[in-house]
Amino acid sequence: MSDAAPELPASTSTQKGRSLTELLASMRFAISLLTVICIASVIGTVLKQHEPAVNYVNQFGPFWADLFLSLKLNAVYSAWWFLLILAFLVVSTSLCVARHAPKYLADIRTYKENIREKSLNAFHHKASAELTGAPQDEAQRLGKLLVSGGWKVKLQQRDTAAGAGTGWMLAAKAGAANKLGYIAAHSAIVLICLGGLFDGDLVVRAQMLLGGKTPYTGGGLISEVSDTHRLSERNPTFRGNLLVAEGTQSSTAILNQSDGILLQELPFAIELKKFIVDYYSTGMPKLFASEIIIHDKETGEKKETRVEVNHPASYKGVEIYQSSFDDGGSKVHLQARSFQQGIRPFMVEGEIGGSLKLPAEEIGGQPATLEFTALRVLNVENLSGGGGSEVDVRKVDLKHSIESRLGAGNKSATKRDLRNVGPSITYKLRDASGQAREFVNYMLPVDTGDGLPVFLLGVRETPADPFRYLRVPVDTEGSIDGFLRLRQALSDPAAREAAVKRYTMQALDDKRPELSNQLYQSALRALTLFAEGDSRNGQKLVGLQAVSDFIEANVPEAERSRAGEVLVRILNGALYELAQLSRHKAGLAPMAPDEKTQAFMTQAVLSLSDVQLYPAPVFFELKNFEQVQASVFQVARAPGKTIVYLGCLFLIIGVFAMLYVRERRIWIWFTPADQGSKAVMAMSTNRKTLDGDKEFETLSGKLLGIASHPGGNAT
């Protein structure tokens, strides 16, 4: 029998643990995780993050919106799966470093002087030569030469066939920082990921999971939100937004979550003394800054400071960044006007962000709610005719900013005529069923390029739709009243008849009464058709469309062009007289028959035709406003920032060391010869490059006094 104990097989759990460790520590697994993180980062960059759910539905449709929301693609960087992948990457990279770092450190310390003589012949770079001195003398001489060139050298005495201690091995190394580069680069990944995890939503989610905190999904005042939706001032890491209006202060930041918001209490309150904004000629913000006072809650200390873009303020470990600006509750004075008869003008006052109930008797229909959405004091429009969409001065148009600063080869062929067209008011009219339309009306007339200023009245059904504008011409007094008087007169049958009579008398004299009566009837029919329309196929058509359909239904195709010209001329003449009558009734002087009057009437005909489709009984003119600015700050406590910066430094050092530092080792074996000694030299590098060939050629010539031949051999 044997006295040795039998070897016990490894347990299944131990084998599984080793297999799992091997998987986590493998380079393929780490690269796979990096690939997934890169793809997720691309998605998070392309897809707007933390938008309201309705925005995704409007942009992508219900199916894709539900899919994106279920996968948390609207909040990629705080999604549980993204944080889990990041955590696995930290574990994987840490295991890689833990496994290979001791080997690399040991490799840096060793000179590998125990290499055998026969192994030197297997190297790509090798050379041999006869030297005049003894092996020991030559080893020490060449060692000093290498040390003077920045190499680290170690000598080893060996036995040879000639006797004990007659052979010498010289081992030298340089570029050992290449191995440190590997350790630094992989450690940098761990540090950056740890910093990202710590400064991300991981701590907040841990409080939600373990501390009973839940996102808030309701509305109302911040002060009325319960403590279950609030995070403590001692929260070690957070990043949120804080909106402060001029003359007010706030100490509660909002942290956007995928399913609601969390409120973060700050150890201080921020008071906005003054908001400063300056613009370029294009309307883009050139500078916006905030003069603030920080009120310490604990000590009552007050600290005045200024926050600008890229120049944050810091207090008690919390960074205060200038993020954007918004309306802080400006007060607006609006006048309700109507294109319909029976609705008298009335004034309303409100505050941006508020609402007002409109009784049915005031607006001539069903009751509605007026919601004051936005006041924009500066509106920059592209009036070049290339689709002049408005420019939001709260955002930086990066594409156009870059194009404007690049050379002529990158200039856009489309001419852009950017002009400030003055203040505008945006509001919503919400009916009793909750449906709302959004309107935007400009305070001042806008010259769209044809020389005739017009008032722009915009409307859209949903936020995803562009605004459609009704252009109302400006009268000689510079107001919208002339067009409204003309619209009211057009709705009055008696006024239409009087205008047609004036037109007939101006067009024909009394000597041809039969033609006068015929012209009177034609003009009255055209004006009535234009004003009241005609019902065809169950649909009432008004304006120019009604006139066009009448011609198509009653005039042969060959004569439609001529009949249309005649009918439009008659219609324009009757509307001109109607406008003159409306001015006379208002006690104003008649319009002069010049080009401005002609331009006014041309646009008035188009506007009168389109106004029938205006979807609201009233529209609101911006008469006066008291602007209150608000500053949007981003407040962040990011202790992991230092870790990330350290990781970035390690990454720079590691990448530089791995790319630009080559590890090289040299061995020279000295043995006694008949006259002096024989030297066999070999060199290895971690990368085979032309620089390595050139360096070996230089070293072999300097050390051994020989020239290198192609292939790396020297004799």
TORTORVEX-365838 format. One record per residue (C-alpha): y, x, z; residue number from 1. Coordinates in steps of 0.5 Angstrom, whole numbers. Layout:
N
 north  east    up resi
     Y     X     Z  NUM
...
! end
This chain:
715
 north  east    up resi
     0     0     0    1
     7     2    -1    2
    12     3     4    3
    18     1     0    4
    20    -6     0    5
    20   -11    -6    6
    27   -12   -10    7
    29   -19    -9    8
    32   -22   -15    9
    39   -24   -15   10
    41   -31   -13   11
    43   -36   -18   12
    50   -37   -15   13
    51   -30   -15   14
    49   -29   -23   15
    54   -35   -24   16
    60   -32   -20   17
    59   -25   -24   18
    59   -29   -31   19
    65   -33   -29   20
    68   -27   -27   21
    66   -23   -33   22
    69   -29   -37   23
    76   -29   -34   24
    77   -22   -34   25
    75   -21   -41   26
    81   -20   -46   27
    78   -25   -51   28
    79   -31   -46   29
    86   -28   -44   30
    88   -28   -51   31
    86   -35   -52   32
    90   -37   -46   33
    96   -34   -49   34
    95   -37   -56   35
    95   -44   -53   36
   101   -43   -49   37
   105   -40   -55   38
   102   -47   -59   39
   105   -51   -53   40
   111   -47   -53   41
   113   -49   -60   42
   111   -56   -59   43
   116   -56   -53   44
   121   -53   -57   45
   121   -57   -63   46
   120   -64   -59   47
   126   -66   -55   48
   124   -65   -48   49
   125   -71   -42   50
   128   -76   -47   51
   128   -83   -45   52
   121   -86   -47   53
   125   -91   -52   54
   128   -85   -56   55
   121   -83   -58   56
   119   -90   -60   57
   125   -90   -64   58
   123   -84   -67   59
   116   -83   -68   60
   113   -90   -67   61
   109   -94   -61   62
   103   -90   -63   63
   105   -83   -63   64
   110   -84   -57   65
   104   -87   -53   66
   100   -81   -55   67
   106   -76   -54   68
   107   -79   -47   69
   100   -79   -45   70
    99   -72   -47   71
   106   -70   -43   72
   108   -67   -49   73
   115   -70   -47   74
   115   -65   -41   75
   111   -59   -44   76
   113   -54   -39   77
   112   -58   -33   78
   105   -62   -35   79
    99   -61   -31   80
    95   -58   -36   81
   101   -53   -38   82
   101   -50   -31   83
    94   -50   -30   84
    93   -46   -37   85
    99   -41   -34   86
    95   -40   -27   87
    89   -39   -31   88
    92   -33   -35   89
    95   -30   -28   90
    88   -30   -26   91
    85   -27   -32   92
    90   -22   -33   93
    90   -20   -26   94
    82   -19   -26   95
    83   -15   -33   96
    88   -10   -29   97
    84   -10   -23   98
    78    -8   -27   99
    81    -3   -31  100
    87     0   -27  101
    82     4   -23  102
    79     7   -29  103
    85     9   -32  104
    88    12   -26  105
    82    16   -25  106
    83    18   -32  107
    90    20   -32  108
    88    25   -26  109
    82    28   -29  110
    83    34   -34  111
    75    33   -37  112
    74    40   -36  113
    67    40   -36  114
    66    38   -43  115
    61    42   -47  116
    62    47   -52  117
    57    44   -57  118
    62    37   -56  119
    68    41   -59  120
    65    41   -66  121
    64    34   -66  122
    72    33   -66  123
    76    31   -72  124
    81    37   -70  125
    78    43   -69  126
    79    51   -70  127
    76    57   -68  128
    79    64   -68  129
    78    72   -66  130
    83    74   -60  131
    84    81   -58  132
    85    80   -50  133
    79    78   -45  134
    77    71   -44  135
    81    71   -38  136
    87    74   -40  137
    87    70   -46  138
    86    63   -42  139
    92    65   -38  140
    96    67   -43  141
    95    60   -47  142
    95    56   -41  143
   102    59   -40  144
   104    57   -47  145
   102    50   -46  146
   105    49   -39  147
   112    51   -42  148
   111    46   -48  149
   110    40   -43  150
   103    40   -42  151
    99    40   -36  152
    93    45   -36  153
    87    47   -32  154
    83    53   -32  155
    75    53   -31  156
    71    59   -30  157
    64    59   -33  158
    57    63   -34  159
    55    65   -41  160
    50    69   -44  161
    54    75   -43  162
    54    74   -36  163
    56    70   -30  164
    63    68   -30  165
    65    71   -37  166
    67    64   -40  167
    73    60   -39  168
    75    53   -41  169
    82    51   -42  170
    83    44   -41  171
    90    41   -42  172
    93    34   -43  173
   100    30   -45  174
   102    23   -46  175
    98    20   -40  176
   104    15   -39  177
   100    11   -45  178
    95     9   -40  179
   101     7   -35  180
   104     3   -40  181
    97    -1   -41  182
    98    -2   -33  183
   105    -4   -34  184
   105    -9   -39  185
    99   -13   -36  186
   102   -13   -30  187
   108   -15   -33  188
   105   -21   -36  189
   102   -23   -29  190
   109   -22   -26  191
   113   -26   -31  192
   107   -32   -30  193
   108   -32   -23  194
   115   -32   -23  195
   115   -38   -28  196
   110   -42   -24  197
   114   -41   -18  198
   121   -43   -21  199
   117   -48   -25  200
   115   -55   -22  201
   109   -52   -19  202
   113   -53   -12  203
   116   -59   -13  204
   109   -62   -15  205
   106   -59    -9  206
   111   -63    -5  207
   109   -69    -9  208
   102   -68    -8  209
   102   -66    -1  210
   108   -69     2  211
   108   -76    -1  212
   114   -75    -5  213
   114   -80   -11  214
   119   -80   -17  215
   124   -86   -17  216
   124   -90   -23  217
   129   -96   -21  218
   137   -96   -22  219
   143   -97   -17  220
   147   -92   -13  221
   144   -85   -11  222
   146   -87    -3  223
   141   -93    -3  224
   135   -89    -6  225
   130   -88     0  226
   127   -81     3  227
   121   -81    -1  228
   124   -80    -7  229
   129   -74    -4  230
   127   -67    -3  231
   130   -63     3  232
   135   -58     3  233
   130   -52     5  234
   126   -53    -2  235
   125   -46    -4  236
   126   -47   -12  237
   129   -53   -16  238
   133   -54   -22  239
   137   -60   -23  240
   143   -63   -26  241
   149   -65   -22  242
   155   -69   -25  243
   162   -69   -22  244
   168   -73   -24  245
   175   -70   -23  246
   177   -71   -16  247
   170   -73   -13  248
   165   -69   -10  249
   157   -69   -10  250
   152   -66    -6  251
   145   -69   -10  252
   142   -66   -16  253
   138   -70   -20  254
   131   -67   -22  255
   128   -70   -29  256
   121   -72   -28  257
   116   -75   -34  258
   116   -81   -30  259
   122   -82   -27  260
   127   -77   -23  261
   127   -74   -16  262
   134   -73   -12  263
   135   -66    -9  264
   139   -65    -3  265
   144   -59    -3  266
   146   -55     3  267
   153   -56     0  268
   158   -61    -4  269
   161   -59   -10  270
   168   -62   -11  271
   171   -62   -18  272
   179   -60   -18  273
   180   -60   -25  274
   176   -59   -32  275
   179   -55   -37  276
   176   -56   -45  277
   179   -52   -51  278
   177   -53   -58  279
   176   -50   -65  280
   180   -53   -71  281
   173   -56   -73  282
   173   -60   -66  283
   167   -55   -63  284
   168   -54   -56  285
   171   -47   -55  286
   171   -46   -48  287
   170   -51   -42  288
   170   -49   -35  289
   171   -52   -28  290
   175   -51   -22  291
   171   -53   -16  292
   171   -53    -9  293
   165   -52    -5  294
   164   -55     2  295
   159   -52     6  296
   155   -58    10  297
   153   -53    16  298
   160   -50    17  299
   165   -54    14  300
   167   -48    10  301
   171   -49     3  302
   170   -44    -2  303
   174   -45    -9  304
   171   -42   -15  305
   171   -43   -23  306
   165   -44   -27  307
   165   -43   -34  308
   159   -42   -39  309
   155   -36   -38  310
   159   -35   -32  311
   156   -38   -26  312
   158   -39   -19  313
   153   -37   -13  314
   153   -40    -6  315
   147   -40    -1  316
   142   -37    -6  317
   144   -43   -11  318
   146   -42   -18  319
   151   -46   -21  320
   152   -46   -28  321
   157   -50   -33  322
   152   -54   -37  323
   156   -60   -41  324
   161   -65   -39  325
   162   -72   -40  326
   166   -78   -38  327
   167   -79   -31  328
   169   -87   -31  329
   175   -87   -35  330
   179   -93   -35  331
   180   -97   -41  332
   185  -103   -44  333
   182  -107   -49  334
   185  -113   -53  335
   180  -118   -56  336
   181  -120   -63  337
   177  -124   -68  338
   176  -125   -75  339
   175  -133   -74  340
   179  -139   -73  341
   180  -142   -66  342
   179  -135   -62  343
   186  -133   -59  344
   187  -125   -57  345
   186  -123   -50  346
   186  -117   -46  347
   180  -114   -42  348
   180  -108   -37  349
   174  -104   -35  350
   171   -97   -33  351
   166   -93   -37  352
   159   -94   -35  353
   161  -101   -32  354
   161  -108   -35  355
   164  -115   -36  356
   162  -122   -37  357
   165  -126   -43  358
   165  -133   -42  359
   163  -137   -48  360
   170  -141   -49  361
   173  -134   -50  362
   169  -131   -55  363
   168  -138   -59  364
   160  -138   -58  365
   155  -136   -53  366
   157  -132   -47  367
   156  -125   -47  368
   156  -118   -43  369
   161  -113   -45  370
   158  -106   -43  371
   163  -100   -43  372
   159   -94   -46  373
   164   -89   -48  374
   171   -86   -49  375
   172   -80   -54  376
   179   -78   -54  377
   177   -73   -60  378
   173   -75   -66  379
   172   -70   -71  380
   170   -73   -78  381
   168   -70   -84  382
   172   -74   -89  383
   170   -70   -95  384
   166   -75   -98  385
   159   -72   -97  386
   157   -77   -92  387
   162   -76   -86  388
   158   -77   -80  389
   162   -76   -73  390
   161   -69   -70  391
   160   -70   -62  392
   164   -65   -59  393
   160   -65   -53  394
   154   -61   -57  395
   155   -54   -61  396
   153   -55   -68  397
   149   -48   -68  398
   147   -49   -76  399
   154   -50   -78  400
   157   -45   -73  401
   152   -40   -76  402
   153   -42   -83  403
   161   -41   -82  404
   160   -34   -80  405
   155   -31   -85  406
   157   -29   -92  407
   158   -32   -98  408
   151   -32  -100  409
   149   -37   -95  410
   155   -42   -95  411
   154   -49   -96  412
   156   -52  -103  413
   158   -58  -100  414
   166   -58   -98  415
   167   -60   -91  416
   174   -63   -89  417
   174   -64   -82  418
   179   -68   -79  419
   181   -70   -72  420
   181   -78   -73  421
   183   -79   -65  422
   180   -83   -60  423
   175   -88   -60  424
   172   -93   -56  425
   164   -95   -56  426
   161  -101   -53  427
   156  -106   -53  428
   155  -114   -53  429
   149  -116   -50  430
   147  -123   -51  431
   144  -128   -46  432
   137  -126   -48  433
   138  -119   -47  434
   139  -116   -54  435
   145  -112   -55  436
   149  -109   -61  437
   153  -102   -60  438
   160  -102   -63  439
   165   -96   -64  440
   172   -98   -66  441
   177   -92   -67  442
   184   -93   -64  443
   188   -90   -70  444
   188   -91   -77  445
   184   -86   -81  446
   186   -84   -88  447
   179   -83   -91  448
   182   -79   -97  449
   184   -85  -102  450
   191   -85   -99  451
   190   -92   -95  452
   189   -91   -88  453
   184   -96   -85  454
   181   -98   -78  455
   174   -97   -78  456
   170  -102   -74  457
   163   -99   -73  458
   156  -103   -71  459
   149  -101   -71  460
   143  -105   -68  461
   139  -100   -65  462
   141   -93   -62  463
   136   -90   -68  464
   140   -93   -73  465
   147   -90   -76  466
   153   -94   -75  467
   156   -98   -81  468
   163   -99   -82  469
   168  -104   -84  470
   174  -102   -87  471
   180  -106   -85  472
   187  -104   -89  473
   193  -102   -85  474
   199  -107   -87  475
   206  -104   -88  476
   208  -104   -80  477
   202  -100   -79  478
   197  -105   -75  479
   191  -109   -77  480
   195  -116   -76  481
   197  -116   -83  482
   189  -117   -85  483
   188  -121   -79  484
   194  -126   -82  485
   191  -126   -89  486
   184  -127   -86  487
   186  -133   -82  488
   190  -136   -88  489
   184  -135   -92  490
   180  -140   -87  491
   186  -145   -88  492
   185  -150   -94  493
   192  -152   -94  494
   194  -145   -94  495
   190  -143  -100  496
   193  -149  -104  497
   200  -147  -102  498
   198  -140  -105  499
   195  -142  -111  500
   201  -146  -113  501
   205  -140  -112  502
   201  -136  -116  503
   200  -142  -122  504
   208  -142  -122  505
   209  -135  -122  506
   204  -134  -128  507
   206  -140  -132  508
   212  -144  -133  509
   213  -151  -133  510
   213  -152  -140  511
   206  -152  -141  512
   203  -157  -135  513
   196  -157  -138  514
   195  -150  -138  515
   198  -150  -131  516
   193  -155  -128  517
   187  -151  -131  518
   190  -145  -128  519
   191  -148  -121  520
   184  -151  -121  521
   181  -145  -123  522
   184  -141  -118  523
   183  -146  -113  524
   176  -146  -114  525
   175  -138  -114  526
   179  -138  -108  527
   175  -143  -104  528
   169  -140  -107  529
   171  -133  -104  530
   173  -136   -97  531
   167  -141   -96  532
   162  -139  -101  533
   156  -143  -104  534
   149  -144  -101  535
   143  -142  -106  536
   136  -142  -104  537
   137  -144   -97  538
   142  -138   -96  539
   150  -138   -96  540
   153  -133  -100  541
   161  -131   -99  542
   166  -126  -101  543
   165  -123  -108  544
   157  -124  -108  545
   159  -131  -108  546
   163  -130  -114  547
   158  -126  -118  548
   153  -131  -117  549
   157  -136  -119  550
   159  -133  -126  551
   151  -131  -127  552
   149  -138  -126  553
   155  -141  -130  554
   157  -136  -135  555
   153  -134  -141  556
   150  -127  -141  557
   155  -125  -147  558
   161  -127  -144  559
   160  -125  -136  560
   164  -119  -137  561
   170  -122  -139  562
   169  -128  -135  563
   169  -123  -129  564
   175  -119  -130  565
   179  -126  -131  566
   176  -129  -125  567
   177  -123  -121  568
   184  -122  -123  569
   186  -129  -121  570
   183  -128  -115  571
   187  -122  -113  572
   193  -126  -115  573
   192  -132  -111  574
   190  -127  -105  575
   197  -123  -106  576
   201  -130  -106  577
   196  -132   -99  578
   198  -125   -96  579
   206  -126   -98  580
   205  -133   -95  581
   202  -131   -88  582
   208  -126   -88  583
   213  -131   -89  584
   210  -135   -84  585
   210  -130   -79  586
   217  -128   -80  587
   216  -122   -84  588
   219  -119   -90  589
   215  -120   -97  590
   211  -114   -99  591
   214  -110  -104  592
   210  -110  -111  593
   209  -102  -111  594
   202   -98  -111  595
   202   -98  -103  596
   201  -106  -104  597
   196  -106  -109  598
   192  -101  -105  599
   192  -105   -99  600
   190  -112  -103  601
   185  -108  -107  602
   182  -106  -100  603
   183  -113   -97  604
   179  -116  -102  605
   173  -112  -100  606
   174  -112   -93  607
   175  -120   -93  608
   168  -120   -97  609
   165  -116   -92  610
   168  -119   -86  611
   163  -125   -87  612
   158  -121   -85  613
   161  -118   -78  614
   156  -119   -73  615
   160  -121   -67  616
   165  -127   -66  617
   170  -121   -63  618
   172  -114   -64  619
   176  -110   -59  620
   182  -105   -60  621
   183   -99   -56  622
   190  -100   -53  623
   191   -95   -47  624
   186   -91   -43  625
   186   -87   -37  626
   181   -81   -38  627
   177   -78   -32  628
   173   -72   -34  629
   167   -70   -31  630
   163   -64   -31  631
   156   -63   -31  632
   153   -57   -27  633
   146   -55   -27  634
   144   -52   -20  635
   138   -48   -19  636
   135   -44   -14  637
   130   -39   -17  638
   127   -34   -12  639
   122   -32   -18  640
   128   -30   -22  641
   127   -23   -19  642
   120   -23   -20  643
   121   -25   -28  644
   126   -19   -28  645
   122   -14   -25  646
   116   -17   -30  647
   121   -16   -36  648
   122    -9   -34  649
   115    -7   -33  650
   114   -10   -40  651
   119    -6   -44  652
   116     0   -40  653
   109    -2   -42  654
   110    -3   -49  655
   115     3   -50  656
   109     7   -47  657
   104     4   -51  658
   107     4   -58  659
   111    11   -57  660
   107    15   -52  661
   101    18   -55  662
    96    21   -50  663
    93    28   -53  664
    88    33   -50  665
    86    40   -52  666
    80    44   -50  667
    80    51   -51  668
    73    55   -50  669
    74    63   -49  670
    67    67   -49  671
    67    75   -50  672
    66    78   -57  673
    65    85   -59  674
    73    86   -59  675
    76    82   -55  676
    74    74   -54  677
    73    68   -59  678
    76    62   -58  679
    74    55   -60  680
    80    50   -60  681
    79    42   -60  682
    84    36   -59  683
    83    29   -59  684
    89    23   -59  685
    88    16   -57  686
    91    14   -64  687
    89    18   -71  688
    96    19   -74  689
   100    24   -79  690
   104    26   -73  691
    97    28   -69  692
    95    32   -75  693
   102    36   -76  694
   102    37   -68  695
    95    40   -68  696
    97    45   -74  697
   103    47   -70  698
    99    48   -64  699
    93    52   -67  700
    98    56   -71  701
   102    58   -64  702
    96    59   -60  703
    91    62   -64  704
    95    64   -70  705
    91    61   -75  706
    93    56   -81  707
    90    49   -81  708
    86    46   -87  709
    86    39   -89  710
    81    35   -85  711
    83    38   -79  712
    79    44   -79  713
    82    51   -78  714
    79    58   -78  715
! end
